[in-house]
Amino acid sequence: MIKITNLSIHLPDFAVQGVSLAITPGDFFILLGPTGAGKSLILEALAGLVPINDGSLHLNGHEITHLPPEKRHLAIVYQDGALFPHLTVEENIAFGLRYQKKEADDACQTVHDLMDRLGITHLKNRKPKTLSGGEKQRTALARALAVKPDVLLLDEPLSALDPVTRKEISALLKTLHHEENMTCLMVTHDFDEARYLGQSMAVIRDGRIEQSGPVHTLFHHPNTPFVARFLGAATG
């Protein structure tokens, strides 16, 4: 379980204030909101990439508030993949396993299994600059999954893709979540992505949670005027 309690992040021109969330194991949780609402800040704070000013973060009963990113057992995928440009596809996927000190044979098998599963074995010797957007995201997903994270963090992973590729990667995420029973936390501002992938959701506005709960409930029973307007629904 992910437990975020009273999270506050103060930047010179923006603040996340008093955010509290509980995400159950195996949930696909969506952080939805307009651009600049603070969604990615919350995600990166959980990953240990942004310092927090107040609050606490727990994962599976253990406090991770002050742990470095590499000790949190999380993996993050960004919208551009954030691959290492000097490494091949295969080397990118294997990168995290080196720091886990996996046996070479086990690491190699993990990488090959993931490349096969995500349909990128034929790309293993290619560098990121030669890949399409969809190929980059498949590689980034494989790299994240290789370390067997407790939670997969997704920061708008579909937003830079063309419509056809977006649909393919979205279906892949849904399949991976179902087959692995992974806990996923995804940032998006796309309603269709939220409906298709999400089980639970929080709508974020100006660094605060407006409403959280099951995706269906938020879309059909918004409890604030902002959520009703933002989701295009009526409060009545």
ABEGO torsion letter per residue (X at the ends): XBBBBGBBBBBAABBBBGBBBBBBBGBBBBBBEBBGAGAAAAAAAAAGABBBABEBBBBGGBBAAABBAAAAGBBBBBAAGGBBAABBAAAAAAAAAAAAGBBAAAAAAAAAAAAAAAGAAAAAABBAAABBAAAAAAAAAAAAAAAGBABBBBBGAAAABBAAAAAAAAAAAAAAAAAAGBBBBBBBABAAAAAAABABBBBBBGGBBABBEBAAAAAABBABAAAAAAAGBBAX
